[in-house]
Amino acid sequence: MLVLVAPGQGAQTPGFLSAWLDFPGVRGALEAWSDAVGLDLIRYGTEADAEEIRDTAVAQPLLVAAGLASAYTLFDDPAELPRKVGAIAGHSVGEFTAASLAGVLPHEEAVRLVRTRGLAMAEAAAVTETGMAALLGGDPEVTVPHLEKLGLTPANINGAGQIVAAGTKEQLAALEADKPEGVRKVVALKVAGAFHTHHMAPAVDTLAKAAEALTPGDPQVSYVSNKDGRSVAAGTEVLDRLVGQVANPVRWDLCMETFKELGVTALIEVCPGGTLTGLAKRALPGVKTLALKSPADLDAARELIAEHA
């Protein structure tokens, strides 16, 4: 059984879209979505530097657009996706990519909503200087209480020995000086705020208002939610979860548990792939993984689809 996953913020790197633009349909789709959100996604994906694409309001629609465009290069006909993919999920903002690929929201609506999300989260992040850091190693039963003692939120529980802490700069500095037992390393992430925490509460309200105008469809693929790793069958519930997820922790560990229960045998991560396949290699032994980093990966990805769809 094939699972398709979409990465979250921090996966972007300067120029990561350059190699995709000559692939049929990609440039046209990116131009249309750029017009829809008032943002030159092609320039940001090909010419902008790391600091420009670190901006939350830019990074989020850029990642979703890239994920959508690259996913469809995998198939001769986009209608093949729901027939060949057994389950779909995204990490953080990647949930919007996954929801759109599953048929919950049209692509342009998804990119528009993500642009609203990014702007609202950037505004919320500007109130207090906050950030996020990945903790490598350690036992969650030890790490989580330690983070809470420091006033930090375990914003992403990713499995495979990785938890992401979020909070103020002062709280993160305290974490550097006082790591939980068993944690080998604390790595600051290239994000502009404490996402998936109470610091993002104002963004939830903004996103909820924008979502009121949308009519979601039910997912055509088993959609696995970050909230609790559960497969969600109703489009209205998917949309509600996308809104609330902004201020709630990402439980990617539970998503991977669900993949296992569903019988996953192969996992493909859409552009800019790498982060989620890395977690899957450690947490899902025996599952074949492939990250779509450039069009050079397409032949191998299609072979995987033919074998596991």
VOBA-1610 file (N, C-alpha, C; in pm, whole numbers, padded with zeros to 5 digits, always signed):
BEGIN
Met+00085-00120+00000Met+00000+00000+00000Met+00088+00125+00000Leu+00054+00219-00086Leu+00133+00340-00105Leu+00075+00456-00025Val+00163+00525+00049Val+00126+00647+00121Val+00198+00765+00056Leu+00125+00874+00036Leu+00182+00998-00017Leu+00182+01101+00095Val+00296+01166+00120Val+00305+01263+00228Val+00364+01394+00178Ala+00331+01503+00249Ala+00375+01637+00210Ala+00445+01704+00326Pro+00564+01762+00304Pro+00643+01820+00413Pro+00588+01953+00461Gly+00637+01997+00577Gly+00595+02123+00635Gly+00702+02230+00625Gln+00677+02340+00692Gln+00765+02457+00686Gln+00904+02424+00738Gly+01003+02474+00669Gly+01142+02444+00701Gly+01204+02353+00597Ala+01120+02288+00515Ala+01172+02199+00410Ala+01223+02277+00289Gln+01180+02403+00276Gln+01217+02482+00159Gln+01365+02522+00161Thr+01427+02526+00043Thr+01565+02573+00027Thr+01571+02663-00096Pro+01665+02756-00101Pro+01673+02846-00216Pro+01686+02768-00348Gly+01604+02808-00446Gly+01612+02751-00580Gly+01550+02614-00595Phe+01477+02563-00494Phe+01431+02424-00500Phe+01330+02396-00611Leu+01266+02501-00665Leu+01168+02479-00771Leu+01227+02487-00912Ser+01350+02532-00924Ser+01407+02560-01056Ser+01397+02442-01151Ala+01432+02325-01105Ala+01437+02208-01193Ala+01298+02160-01236Trp+01193+02205-01167Trp+01057+02158-01198Trp+00987+02241-01305Leu+01037+02360-01335Leu+00959+02452-01418Leu+00942+02407-01562Asp+01033+02326-01613Asp+01022+02281-01751Asp+00934+02158-01766Phe+00888+02105-01652Phe+00800+01989-01660Phe+00661+02037-01703Pro+00597+01969-01800Pro+00467+02014-01853Pro+00365+02045-01743Gly+00308+02164-01751Gly+00200+02204-01662Gly+00243+02272-01534Val+00369+02256-01493Val+00411+02310-01365Val+00417+02462-01366Arg+00482+02518-01467Arg+00494+02664-01473Arg+00356+02729-01480Gly+00269+02675-01564Gly+00135+02732-01577Gly+00057+02730-01447Ala+00066+02617-01376Ala-00004+02606-01247Ala+00051+02707-01147Leu+00182+02719-01140Leu+00243+02813-01044Leu+00209+02957-01078Glu+00201+02988-01207Glu+00163+03125-01248Glu+00019+03154-01206Ala-00071+03057-01225Ala-00211+03078-01187Ala-00225+03095-01037Trp-00155+03015-00960Trp-00163+03026-00814Trp-00096+03154-00765Ser+00008+03198-00835Ser+00073+03325-00800Ser-00025+03440-00815Asp-00099+03440-00925Asp-00200+03544-00948Asp-00308+03540-00840Ala-00345+03419-00801Ala-00453+03403-00704Ala-00417+03458-00567Val-00289+03452-00530Val-00250+03495-00395Val-00167+03623-00395Gly-00141+03680-00513Gly-00064+03804-00519Gly+00080+03787-00475Leu+00139+03674-00513Leu+00275+03641-00470Leu+00344+03569-00586Asp+00463+03613-00623Asp+00535+03550-00734Asp+00603+03422-00685Leu+00528+03313-00687Leu+00578+03186-00634Leu+00697+03135-00714Ile+00699+03162-00844Ile+00811+03116-00926Ile+00940+03187-00884Arg+00933+03317-00865Arg+01054+03389-00823Arg+01100+03340-00686Tyr+01005+03324-00593Tyr+01044+03279-00459Tyr+01103+03137-00462Gly+01054+03055-00554Gly+01103+02917-00560Gly+01229+02898-00641Thr+01272+03004-00712Thr+01390+02989-00797Thr+01501+03091-00768Glu+01465+03215-00730Glu+01564+03321-00718Glu+01583+03374-00576Ala+01482+03359-00492Ala+01487+03419-00358Ala+01590+03349-00270Asp+01645+03425-00176Asp+01744+03367-00085Asp+01674+03303+00035Ala+01755+03242+00121Ala+01701+03166+00234Ala+01618+03252+00328Glu+01659+03377+00349Glu+01587+03465+00441Glu+01450+03501+00385Glu+01441+03527+00255Glu+01313+03561+00193Glu+01213+03448+00207Ile+01258+03325+00183Ile+01163+03213+00186Ile+01146+03156+00327Arg+01216+03214+00422Arg+01190+03179+00563Arg+01065+03249+00613Asp+01030+03361+00551Asp+00911+03438+00587Asp+00788+03346+00583Thr+00720+03335+00695Thr+00605+03244+00707Thr+00500+03270+00600Ala+00473+03397+00571Ala+00369+03432+00475Ala+00406+03391+00333Val+00534+03371+00307Val+00582+03326+00176Val+00600+03174+00174Ala+00665+03123+00279Ala+00702+02981+00282Ala+00582+02889+00271Gln+00473+02924+00339Gln+00360+02832+00343Gln+00292+02813+00207Pro+00251+02920+00137Pro+00193+02897+00004Pro+00294+02839-00095Leu+00421+02874-00079Leu+00524+02820-00168Leu+00535+02669-00153Leu+00537+02620-00030Leu+00547+02476-00005Leu+00425+02401-00056Val+00307+02455-00031Val+00186+02387-00076Val+00180+02384-00229Ala+00213+02495-00294Ala+00213+02498-00440Ala+00313+02398-00497Ala+00431+02392-00438Ala+00533+02298-00485Ala+00488+02154-00467Gly+00427+02125-00353Gly+00380+01990-00328Gly+00271+01947-00425Leu+00177+02037-00450Leu+00068+02006-00544Leu+00122+01982-00684Ala+00208+02072-00731Ala+00261+02061-00867Ala+00342+01933-00884Ser+00427+01902-00787Ser+00514+01785-00800Ser+00435+01654-00790Ala+00330+01653-00710Ala+00251+01530-00693Ala+00193+01484-00825Tyr+00147+01578-00906Tyr+00081+01540-01030Tyr+00178+01502-01141Thr+00307+01534-01122Thr+00405+01487-01221Thr+00426+01336-01208Leu+00378+01279-01098Leu+00394+01135-01076Leu+00301+01052-01163Phe+00192+01114-01210Phe+00088+01038-01278Phe+00062+01095-01418Asp+00033+01006-01513Asp+00000+01052-01649Asp-00132+01128-01648Asp-00222+01089-01559Asp-00353+01152-01546Asp-00376+01178-01397Pro-00406+01306-01357Pro-00429+01335-01216Pro-00536+01247-01150Ala-00630+01198-01232Ala-00737+01112-01178Ala-00682+00980-01126Glu-00557+00947-01162Glu-00499+00822-01114Glu-00465+00829-00965Leu-00443+00949-00913Leu-00394+00961-00775Leu-00486+00890-00675Pro-00616+00919-00672Pro-00699+00851-00571Pro-00713+00701-00594Arg-00685+00655-00715Arg-00694+00511-00742Arg-00567+00437-00698Lys-00454+00509-00697Lys-00326+00442-00673Lys-00266+00470-00535Val-00311+00578-00470Val-00259+00614-00338Val-00354+00560-00232Gly-00300+00483-00138Gly-00385+00423-00035Gly-00417+00517+00080Ala-00323+00608+00112Ala-00344+00704+00220Ala-00259+00826+00193Ile-00300+00939+00252Ile-00230+01064+00229Ile-00227+01144+00359Ala-00118+01217+00379Ala-00105+01299+00500Ala+00000+01407+00474Gly-00005+01512+00553Gly+00095+01617+00544Gly+00137+01660+00683His+00257+01712+00693His+00308+01758+00822His+00288+01908+00833Ser+00209+01950+00933Ser+00182+02093+00954Ser+00118+02154+00830Val+00180+02256+00768Val+00119+02318+00650Val+00104+02217+00535Gly+00182+02110+00539Gly+00168+02005+00439Gly+00032+01938+00443Glu-00041+01955+00555Glu-00178+01901+00560Glu-00268+01966+00455Phe-00240+02091+00422Phe-00320+02157+00318Phe-00290+02096+00181Thr-00165+02064+00156Thr-00128+01995+00033Thr-00202+01862+00026Ala-00196+01786+00134Ala-00259+01654+00138Ala-00410+01664+00121Ala-00472+01760+00189Ala-00617+01776+00180Ala-00660+01810+00038Ser-00583+01895-00028Ser-00618+01933-00165Ser-00599+01816-00261Leu-00488+01742-00244Leu-00465+01625-00330Leu-00572+01519-00308Ala-00626+01514-00187Ala-00731+01416-00155Ala-00869+01459-00206Gly-00880+01583-00256Gly-01007+01631-00310Gly-01092+01711-00214Val-01036+01747-00097Val-01114+01824+00001Val-01132+01968-00045Leu-01026+02028-00100Leu-01031+02166-00150Leu-00969+02173-00289Pro-01029+02250-00381Pro-00962+02275-00510Pro-00825+02338-00484His-00732+02315-00574His-00594+02360-00551His-00585+02511-00528Glu-00653+02590-00609Glu-00643+02735-00593Glu-00700+02779-00458Glu-00810+02718-00415Glu-00867+02750-00284Glu-00770+02714-00172Ala-00703+02601-00187Ala-00608+02557-00085Ala-00492+02655-00074Val-00439+02698-00188Val-00326+02792-00186Val-00370+02927-00130Arg-00491+02971-00165Arg-00544+03096-00108Arg-00557+03088+00044Leu-00613+02977+00091Leu-00634+02962+00234Leu-00499+02955+00308Val-00403+02891+00246Val-00270+02884+00307Val-00203+03021+00310Arg-00225+03101+00208Arg-00171+03238+00210Arg-00230+03315+00328Thr-00361+03300+00350Thr-00425+03362+00466Thr-00364+03309+00595Arg-00344+03179+00601Arg-00283+03116+00719Arg-00144+03173+00746Gly-00063+03180+00641Gly+00074+03228+00658Gly+00079+03372+00706Leu-00005+03457+00649Leu-00009+03597+00691Leu-00054+03609+00837Ala-00156+03531+00872Ala-00208+03537+01010Ala-00106+03484+01109Met-00035+03379+01073Met+00065+03323+01163Met+00186+03415+01176Ala+00221+03481+01067Ala+00332+03577+01073Ala+00295+03694+01164Glu+00170+03738+01156Glu+00124+03847+01242Glu+00125+03804+01389Ala+00078+03682+01414Ala+00077+03631+01552Ala+00219+03615+01605Ala+00310+03571+01519Ala+00449+03549+01560Ala+00520+03680+01592Ala+00472+03790+01534Ala+00538+03919+01555Ala+00510+03978+01694Val+00410+03925+01763Val+00373+03978+01894Val+00482+03953+01997Thr+00536+03834+01995Thr+00642+03795+02090Thr+00751+03723+02012Glu+00877+03742+02050Glu+00986+03674+01980Glu+00987+03527+02022Thr+00950+03441+01929Thr+00938+03299+01959Thr+01008+03218+01850Gly+01019+03088+01872Gly+01083+03001+01775Gly+01059+02855+01808Met+01131+02768+01736Met+01116+02625+01753Met+01254+02559+01744Ala+01268+02445+01810Ala+01394+02371+01805Ala+01365+02222+01811Ala+01438+02146+01730Ala+01422+02001+01727Ala+01515+01937+01830Leu+01460+01843+01906Leu+01539+01767+02002Leu+01562+01628+01945Leu+01687+01590+01934Leu+01721+01460+01876Leu+01758+01363+01986Gly+01688+01249+01987Gly+01711+01148+02090Gly+01625+01172+02212Gly+01640+01084+02309Gly+01563+01098+02432Gly+01435+01018+02431Asp+01374+01007+02546Asp+01249+00935+02566Asp+01137+01037+02582Pro+01031+01029+02500Pro+00921+01127+02512Pro+00865+01138+02653Glu+00864+01027+02728Glu+00808+01031+02863Glu+00894+01115+02958Val+01020+01131+02921Val+01110+01217+02998Val+01114+01357+02939Thr+01118+01364+02805Thr+01135+01493+02737Thr+01015+01585+02753Val+00895+01531+02734Val+00775+01616+02736Val+00757+01687+02872Pro+00764+01616+02985Pro+00753+01688+03114Pro+00863+01791+03135His+00984+01761+03084His+01094+01855+03098His+01065+01983+03021Leu+01011+01969+02898Leu+00976+02087+02819Leu+00869+02170+02889Glu+00769+02102+02941Glu+00660+02173+03009Glu+00710+02245+03133Lys+00807+02187+03201Lys+00867+02251+03319Lys+00934+02384+03279Leu+00991+02388+03158Leu+01057+02509+03109Leu+00959+02608+03044Gly+00831+02571+03039Gly+00730+02657+02977Gly+00719+02639+02827Leu+00786+02537+02773Leu+00784+02509+02629Leu+00672+02411+02595Thr+00629+02415+02468Thr+00528+02323+02419Thr+00593+02219+02328Pro+00562+02089+02346Pro+00607+01988+02250Pro+00520+02000+02124Ala+00557+02092+02035Ala+00470+02131+01924Ala+00461+02025+01815Asn+00569+01952+01793Asn+00569+01841+01696Asn+00625+01717+01766Ile+00544+01615+01779Ile+00596+01487+01827Ile+00606+01398+01704Asn+00728+01388+01652Asn+00747+01334+01518Asn+00778+01185+01514Gly+00801+01124+01629Gly+00841+00984+01629Gly+00987+00973+01588Ala+01036+00850+01581Ala+01175+00825+01539Ala+01274+00905+01622Gly+01241+00926+01752Gly+01333+00996+01840Gly+01343+01145+01821Gln+01237+01208+01766Gln+01243+01352+01744Gln+01118+01421+01798Ile+01140+01523+01880Ile+01035+01611+01928Ile+01078+01754+01899Val+00984+01839+01857Val+01014+01980+01833Val+00949+02062+01943Ala+01032+02141+02011Ala+00985+02229+02117Ala+00959+02368+02061Ala+00861+02438+02117Ala+00829+02573+02071Ala+00799+02662+02190Gly+00842+02788+02180Gly+00817+02884+02286Gly+00895+03011+02263Thr+00912+03088+02367Thr+00984+03215+02353Thr+01133+03190+02338Lys+01204+03292+02290Lys+01349+03280+02274Lys+01417+03251+02408Glu+01365+03311+02514Glu+01422+03288+02647Glu+01402+03143+02691Gln+01285+03089+02663Gln+01258+02949+02700Gln+01345+02854+02619Leu+01366+02886+02492Leu+01451+02801+02408Leu+01597+02809+02452Ala+01639+02927+02496Ala+01776+02941+02549Ala+01793+02857+02676Ala+01689+02855+02757Ala+01695+02774+02879Ala+01705+02625+02844Leu+01639+02586+02736Leu+01646+02447+02691Leu+01788+02410+02648Glu+01851+02500+02577Glu+01990+02476+02535Glu+02080+02451+02656Ala+02054+02525+02763Ala+02137+02513+02883Ala+02097+02395+02971Asp+01976+02343+02948Asp+01924+02238+03035Asp+01846+02137+02951Lys+01919+02056+02875Lys+01856+01957+02787Lys+01797+01842+02869Pro+01686+01784+02821Pro+01632+01666+02889Pro+01731+01550+02884Glu+01724+01465+02982Glu+01811+01347+02986Glu+01792+01263+02860Gly+01903+01225+02797Gly+01897+01140+02677Gly+01895+01216+02547Val+01867+01346+02549Val+01864+01425+02425Val+02008+01455+02384Arg+02043+01416+02262Arg+02179+01434+02213Arg+02206+01576+02166Lys+02105+01636+02105Lys+02129+01764+02038Lys+02000+01844+02030Val+02012+01977+02037Val+01899+02068+02017Val+01932+02153+01895Val+01847+02149+01793Val+01874+02217+01666Val+01766+02323+01641Ala+01805+02449+01634Ala+01709+02557+01604Ala+01655+02539+01462Leu+01525+02559+01445Leu+01462+02543+01314Leu+01446+02678+01244Lys+01444+02671+01110Lys+01434+02793+01029Lys+01287+02833+01011Val+01224+02866+01122Val+01086+02913+01121Val+01080+03041+01203Ala+00973+03117+01181Ala+00968+03252+01239Ala+00879+03264+01360Gly+00838+03151+01421Gly+00751+03163+01537Gly+00730+03029+01605Ala+00656+03032+01716Ala+00623+02911+01791Ala+00491+02855+01737Phe+00501+02787+01624Phe+00383+02732+01559Phe+00327+02614+01640His+00196+02593+01626His+00128+02483+01695His+00133+02498+01846Thr+00124+02624+01891Thr+00118+02654+02034Thr+00012+02763+02056His-00008+02798+02182His-00106+02903+02216His-00067+03038+02157His+00060+03057+02120His+00102+03182+02058His+00030+03206+01924Met-00022+03101+01864Met-00087+03110+01732Met-00239+03124+01741Ala-00293+03137+01861Ala-00439+03145+01877Ala-00505+03252+01790Pro-00448+03374+01777Pro-00512+03474+01691Pro-00524+03429+01546Ala-00428+03350+01499Ala-00432+03302+01361Ala-00545+03203+01339Val-00581+03128+01442Val-00692+03033+01431Val-00822+03108+01400Asp-00844+03218+01469Asp-00966+03297+01445Asp-00971+03349+01302Thr-00859+03399+01253Thr-00853+03451+01116Thr-00881+03341+01015Leu-00819+03228+01036Leu-00836+03116+00942Leu-00979+03062+00946Ala-01038+03059+01064Ala-01176+03010+01076Ala-01272+03097+00996Lys-01250+03228+01000Lys-01337+03318+00923Lys-01321+03296+00773Ala-01198+03277+00729Ala-01174+03252+00586Ala-01234+03119+00543Ala-01232+03019+00630Ala-01282+02886+00596Ala-01434+02882+00586Glu-01502+02978+00648Glu-01648+02980+00645Glu-01703+02990+00503Ala-01624+03050+00413Ala-01671+03069+00276Ala-01650+02946+00188Leu-01588+02841+00240Leu-01552+02725+00160Leu-01649+02610+00180Thr-01662+02529+00075Thr-01745+02409+00082Thr-01657+02289+00052Pro-01604+02224+00155Pro-01511+02114+00132Pro-01578+01988+00081Gly-01506+01912+00001Gly-01553+01781-00040Gly-01496+01674+00051Asp-01556+01557+00051Asp-01503+01446+00130Asp-01376+01392+00063Pro-01275+01356+00141Pro-01152+01306+00081Pro-01175+01178+00001Gln-01110+01170-00116Gln-01122+01054-00203Gln-01013+00950-00174Val-00925+00985-00081Val-00815+00898-00036Val-00821+00899+00116Ser-00779+00793+00182Ser-00775+00791+00327Ser-00686+00904+00377Tyr-00746+01002+00444Tyr-00676+01122+00489Tyr-00642+01106+00637Val-00512+01109+00668Val-00465+01086+00804Val-00428+01220+00867Ser-00490+01252+00979Ser-00482+01385+01040Ser-00369+01396+01142Asn-00303+01513+01141Asn-00198+01544+01239Asn-00249+01549+01382Lys-00376+01578+01400Lys-00429+01600+01535Lys-00411+01477+01623Asp-00444+01360+01567Asp-00442+01238+01648Asp-00406+01114+01568Gly-00363+01133+01442Gly-00328+01020+01358Gly-00449+00944+01305Arg-00568+00998+01324Arg-00688+00927+01282Arg-00720+00954+01136Ser-00773+00855+01065Ser-00823+00876+00930Ser-00958+00947+00937Val-00971+01055+00863Val-01091+01139+00867Val-01164+01128+00734Ala-01293+01095+00738Ala-01368+01067+00616Ala-01454+01183+00568Ala-01481+01281+00654Ala-01570+01391+00617Ala-01490+01518+00587Gly-01517+01580+00473Gly-01445+01701+00435Gly-01463+01814+00533Thr-01582+01827+00591Thr-01605+01934+00689Thr-01516+01917+00811Glu-01496+01792+00853Glu-01409+01768+00968Glu-01263+01793+00933Val-01224+01756+00811Val-01086+01785+00767Val-01060+01935+00775Leu-01153+02014+00722Leu-01136+02159+00722Leu-01130+02214+00865Asp-01217+02166+00952Asp-01214+02210+01092Asp-01079+02179+01156Arg-01026+02063+01125Arg-00898+02023+01182Arg-00783+02109+01125Leu-00792+02142+00997Leu-00690+02228+00938Leu-00685+02365+01008Val-00801+02415+01043Val-00809+02544+01112Val-00750+02533+01253Gly-00796+02437+01330Gly-00752+02423+01469Gly-00607+02381+01483Gln-00555+02313+01380Gln-00419+02259+01386Gln-00313+02368+01402Val-00344+02490+01363Val-00248+02601+01371Val-00196+02619+01514Ala-00282+02597+01612Ala-00243+02619+01752Ala-00234+02490+01832Asn-00240+02375+01764Asn-00233+02246+01832Asn-00110+02167+01788Pro-00056+02081+01875Pro+00062+02003+01838Pro+00039+01911+01719Val+00145+01886+01644Val+00145+01791+01533Val+00186+01655+01587Arg+00101+01555+01570Arg+00133+01419+01616Arg+00169+01331+01497Trp+00287+01359+01441Trp+00330+01280+01325Trp+00361+01136+01366Asp+00399+01117+01493Asp+00423+00981+01541Asp+00297+00896+01527Leu+00181+00956+01559Leu+00056+00882+01549Leu+00015+00861+01402Cys+00048+00957+01317Cys+00022+00939+01173Cys+00097+00817+01122Met+00224+00804+01161Met+00303+00690+01113Met+00251+00559+01171Glu+00199+00563+01293Glu+00137+00443+01350Glu+00016+00401+01266Thr-00060+00499+01221Thr-00177+00468+01136Thr-00134+00413+01002Phe-00028+00468+00943Phe+00024+00413+00818Phe+00054+00264+00836Lys+00117+00233+00949Lys+00155+00094+00977Lys+00030+00006+00987Glu-00072+00056+01058Glu-00196-00020+01074Glu-00268-00041+00941Leu-00255+00056+00851Leu-00319+00046+00719Leu-00244-00049+00626Gly-00122-00085+00663Gly-00046-00179+00582Gly+00048-00114+00482Val+00104+00002+00517Val+00193+00073+00426Val+00312-00015+00387Thr+00344-00014+00258Thr+00463-00084+00208Thr+00559+00013+00139Ala+00508+00131+00099Ala+00593+00231+00033Ala+00540+00370+00066Leu+00633+00465+00075Leu+00597+00603+00108Leu+00674+00698+00016Ile+00602+00790-00047Ile+00662+00892-00133Ile+00633+01029-00073Glu+00737+01111-00059Glu+00722+01247-00008Glu+00735+01344-00124Val+00633+01429-00142Val+00634+01524-00253Val+00736+01635-00228Cys+00764+01712-00331Cys+00862+01820-00325Cys+00823+01925-00220Pro+00921+01976-00143Pro+01063+01942-00137Pro+01089+01831-00035Gly+01094+01709-00084Gly+01100+01592+00003Gly+01232+01574+00074Gly+01228+01493+00179Gly+01348+01457+00253Gly+01323+01440+00402Thr+01253+01535+00462Thr+01233+01533+00608Thr+01148+01414+00653Leu+01035+01395+00589Leu+00942+01291+00633Leu+00990+01152+00594Thr+01060+01141+00481Thr+01116+01010+00446Thr+01225+00972+00547Gly+01299+01070+00596Gly+01399+01043+00699Gly+01337+00986+00825Leu+01223+01044+00867Leu+01153+00992+00985Leu+01099+00852+00959Ala+01045+00832+00838Ala+00987+00702+00806Ala+01092+00591+00803Lys+01211+00623+00757Lys+01317+00521+00752Lys+01348+00467+00891Arg+01336+00554+00991Arg+01367+00511+01127Arg+01245+00449+01197Ala+01127+00501+01167Ala+01007+00456+01240Ala+00930+00345+01170Leu+00951+00330+01039Leu+00877+00229+00962Leu+00974+00136+00890Pro+01048+00056+00964Pro+01146-00033+00900Pro+01079-00129+00802Gly+01145-00149+00689Gly+01091-00238+00587Gly+01006-00167+00484Val+00964-00042+00514Val+00884+00035+00418Val+00978+00106+00321Lys+00953+00092+00192Lys+01035+00160+00092Lys+00997+00308+00090Thr+01095+00395+00084Thr+01069+00540+00087Thr+01138+00609-00028Leu+01078+00719-00073Leu+01139+00800-00178Leu+01097+00945-00159Ala+01195+01036-00165Ala+01169+01179-00155Ala+01181+01242-00293Leu+01077+01316-00333Leu+01082+01390-00460Leu+01159+01519-00438Lys+01287+01517-00468Lys+01370+01637-00453Lys+01384+01711-00585Ser+01380+01638-00696Ser+01389+01699-00829Ser+01325+01603-00929Pro+01303+01648-01053Pro+01246+01558-01154Pro+01331+01434-01180Ala+01458+01437-01140Ala+01543+01320-01155Ala+01493+01201-01073Asp+01408+01229-00973Asp+01355+01122-00888Asp+01227+01060-00943Leu+01175+01114-01052Leu+01043+01070-01098Leu+01041+00926-01148Asp+01142+00883-01221Asp+01141+00745-01272Asp+01136+00645-01157Ala+01219+00669-01055Ala+01220+00578-00941Ala+01087+00582-00867Ala+01028+00702-00857Ala+00899+00715-00790Ala+00790+00640-00865Arg+00792+00648-00997Arg+00690+00578-01077Arg+00706+00427-01067Glu+00829+00381-01056Glu+00851+00237-01036Glu+00793+00193-00902Leu+00809+00278-00801Leu+00755+00247-00669Leu+00602+00243-00673Ile+00544+00337-00746Ile+00397+00340-00760Ile+00349+00214-00830Ala+00416+00176-00938Ala+00375+00056-01012Ala+00381-00069-00925Glu+00478-00073-00836Glu+00496-00190-00751Glu+00402-00193-00632His+00366-00073-00577His+00294-00070-00448His+00154-00009-00455Ala+00114+00049-00565Ala-00017+00114-00574Ala-00128+00013-00551
//
